[in-house]
């Protein structure tokens, strides 16, 4: 029997988690345009169309963390198609599970509990002015990436086919902000998923060619803020100061979660 109890949601406040993303190895997140210049790189990274500066899309970060969490929590449903016989995978559509609540579910998911608004927003990660200057000092004016050349080896004939791939160089740092909305008292505990996702991503990779060395990243938590709803409605105390007590790694923040994040 379907539970007819009306779900309860009321906007409580927001957490803002700012972090640096340091590239431990070169990063390749492909752009939408392909380069066709003779001698040019045919596998470019995504860049801002106005400035030409590379960035990390929030969708790439959010999607990768979600995927890793779905595997970690055994929420990848693999079934065989009755008609074709092919094996098909379905990712988390569980409206009751924190992954579905925090990261959101598709509009056309199967019927179930109404999860309410998506809790987690991931901003695009951008380089600051100091990072842009560092790139130009090291590589030249308006040059922000390098090229990695790989050889595709035919394992039968040993013939080598070279290919080039554009990457943001190791050591680069991007600034990212995660915004977490609270609509239920349980949401504070659900925020832990963000730091679990960070930990999983640090031991995996971001972007393309991860199994060939690209995309190793590390997070450094730089600032945590909280605003209750009065910050927007003008009633009561608007901003809550949050101290992460010098804990800057995702692992440390996760382990000290209860002492770092205040209750609203």
C-alpha positions in Angstrom: 0.0 0.0 0.0 1.3 3.4 -0.9 2.1 5.7 2.0 -0.2 8.7 1.7 1.4 10.7 4.4 2.3 14.2 3.1 6.1 14.8 3.1 7.2 17.6 5.3 9.6 20.2 3.9 10.5 23.6 5.3 13.5 25.7 4.3 15.9 25.7 7.2 19.2 27.1 5.9 22.3 26.5 3.8 25.8 25.3 4.3 28.6 26.7 2.0 31.7 24.6 1.7 34.6 26.2 -0.2 37.6 24.1 -1.3 40.6 24.0 -3.5 41.0 21.2 -6.0 44.7 20.5 -6.6 45.6 18.5 -9.7 48.0 15.7 -8.7 48.3 14.7 -12.4 47.2 16.3 -15.6 43.4 16.7 -16.0 41.4 16.2 -19.2 37.7 17.1 -19.3 36.8 17.3 -22.9 35.3 20.3 -24.5 32.4 20.4 -26.9 34.4 21.7 -29.8 37.0 19.6 -31.7 40.1 21.2 -33.1 40.8 20.5 -36.8 43.9 22.7 -37.3 46.8 20.8 -39.0 49.2 19.8 -36.3 46.8 20.9 -33.6 45.4 18.9 -30.7 42.3 17.0 -31.7 41.2 16.3 -28.1 40.9 19.7 -26.3 39.8 20.4 -22.8 36.8 22.5 -21.9 37.5 26.2 -21.6 35.6 29.4 -21.0 34.6 30.7 -24.4 35.4 34.3 -23.5 38.7 34.0 -21.6 40.0 30.7 -23.0 40.8 29.6 -19.5 40.1 26.0 -18.6 37.7 25.1 -15.8 36.0 22.1 -14.1 32.3 21.9 -14.7 30.2 21.4 -11.6 28.3 18.7 -13.5 31.5 16.7 -13.9 32.3 16.9 -10.2 28.8 16.1 -9.1 28.3 13.3 -11.6 31.6 11.6 -10.7 31.0 11.7 -7.0 27.5 10.5 -7.4 28.6 7.6 -9.5 31.3 6.5 -7.0 28.8 6.7 -4.1 26.3 4.7 -6.1 28.8 1.9 -6.5 30.0 2.2 -2.8 26.4 1.9 -1.5 25.5 -0.9 -4.0 22.9 1.3 -5.8 23.8 0.2 -9.3 21.1 -2.1 -10.5 22.3 -4.4 -13.3 19.6 -6.4 -15.1 19.3 -8.3 -18.3 17.1 -7.0 -21.0 14.4 -9.6 -21.6 14.2 -8.8 -25.4 17.8 -8.2 -26.4 19.5 -10.3 -23.7 21.9 -7.4 -23.1 23.0 -6.5 -19.6 21.9 -3.0 -18.6 22.8 -0.8 -15.6 20.4 1.5 -13.8 21.8 4.1 -11.4 20.3 5.2 -8.1 16.6 6.2 -8.5 15.8 5.5 -4.9 13.9 8.5 -3.6 14.3 7.3 -0.1 18.1 6.9 -0.2 20.3 9.8 0.8 22.0 9.7 -2.6 18.8 10.3 -4.4 17.8 13.0 -1.9 21.2 14.8 -1.9 22.1 14.5 -5.6 18.6 14.6 -7.0 16.6 12.1 -9.1 15.4 12.4 -12.7 11.9 13.8 -13.3 10.7 10.5 -14.9 11.8 8.1 -12.2 9.5 5.3 -11.0 6.8 6.3 -8.5 8.0 6.6 -4.9 8.4 8.9 -2.0 8.7 12.6 -3.1 12.3 13.5 -2.3 11.8 17.2 -2.3 14.3 19.7 -3.7 17.8 18.6 -4.7 20.0 19.4 -1.7 23.4 19.7 -3.3 24.6 22.4 -5.8 28.1 22.2 -7.2 29.5 25.4 -8.7 31.9 25.3 -11.7 35.5 25.2 -10.3 37.5 28.1 -11.6 41.2 29.1 -11.4 41.9 32.4 -9.6 44.1 35.2 -11.0 47.2 33.8 -9.3 46.8 30.5 -11.0 46.2 32.1 -14.5 49.4 34.1 -13.9 51.3 31.0 -12.9 50.2 29.2 -16.1 51.2 32.2 -18.3 54.6 32.6 -16.6 55.4 28.9 -17.1 54.0 28.4 -20.6 53.5 31.7 -22.3 50.8 34.3 -22.8 47.3 32.8 -22.8 48.7 29.3 -22.7 47.0 27.3 -19.9 47.4 23.7 -21.0 49.9 21.2 -22.3 49.7 18.2 -24.6 50.2 14.6 -23.6 51.1 12.3 -26.5 50.2 8.7 -26.2 50.7 5.8 -28.5 47.9 3.4 -29.2 49.5 0.0 -29.6 47.9 -2.7 -31.6 48.4 -5.7 -29.4 48.4 -8.1 -32.4 50.7 -6.2 -34.8 52.5 -3.9 -32.3 51.9 -1.0 -34.7 51.9 2.3 -32.9 49.4 5.1 -33.6 50.3 8.3 -31.9 47.5 10.6 -30.5 47.7 13.8 -28.6 45.5 14.9 -25.7 45.2 18.4 -24.1 45.5 18.5 -20.3 45.6 21.0 -17.6 49.0 20.5 -16.0 49.6 18.9 -12.6 49.9 21.3 -9.7 47.1 23.5 -11.0 44.5 24.6 -8.4 40.8 25.3 -9.0 38.4 27.0 -6.6 35.1 25.3 -6.0 32.0 25.9 -3.8 29.5 23.4 -2.7 26.1 24.7 -1.5 23.9 22.4 0.6 20.3 23.3 1.3 18.4 21.9 4.3 14.7 21.2 4.2 14.5 18.5 6.8 16.3 17.9 10.1 17.8 14.8 8.6 19.6 16.8 6.0 22.5 17.8 8.2 23.4 14.1 8.5 23.0 13.7 4.8 25.7 16.3 4.2 28.2 13.6 5.1 27.7 12.2 1.6 29.6 15.1 0.1 32.7 14.4 2.1 32.4 10.6 1.4 32.2 11.5 -2.3 35.3 13.7 -2.0 37.2 10.8 -0.4 36.1 8.4 -3.0 37.1 10.8 -5.8 40.6 11.4 -4.4 41.2 7.7 -4.6 39.7 7.5 -8.1 40.0 10.0 -11.0 38.2 12.9 -12.6 37.7 13.4 -16.3 39.1 11.2 -19.1 42.0 8.8 -19.4 42.0 8.2 -15.6 43.2 4.6 -16.0 46.1 6.0 -18.0 47.3 8.4 -15.3 45.2 11.5 -15.7 42.7 13.1 -13.3 44.1 12.5 -9.8 42.9 15.3 -7.6 43.0 16.3 -3.9 40.6 18.5 -2.0 41.6 21.2 0.5 38.7 22.6 2.5 39.3 26.4 2.8 36.1 27.8 4.3 32.8 26.6 5.8 29.8 28.9 6.3 26.2 28.5 7.3 23.2 30.7 6.8 19.8 30.1 8.4 16.7 31.2 6.6 16.7 34.6 8.4 19.6 35.6 6.2 17.1 35.7 3.4 13.9 36.8 5.3 15.5 39.3 7.6 14.5 37.8 10.9 16.8 36.7 13.8 20.4 35.7 13.5 21.3 35.3 9.8 24.9 33.9 9.6 26.4 31.1 11.8 30.1 31.0 12.0 31.6 27.6 11.3 35.1 26.6 12.3 36.6 23.6 10.8 39.3 23.7 13.5 42.2 23.6 11.0 40.8 20.4 9.4 41.4 20.9 5.7 41.1 17.4 4.2 37.9 15.7 3.3 38.8 12.8 5.4 39.4 14.9 8.5 36.2 16.9 8.1 34.2 13.7 7.7 35.7 12.2 10.8 35.1 15.4 12.8 31.7 16.1 11.2 29.8 16.3 14.4 32.0 19.0 16.0 32.3 21.1 12.8 28.8 21.5 11.5 26.3 23.3 13.8 22.7 22.4 14.0 20.2 25.1 12.9 
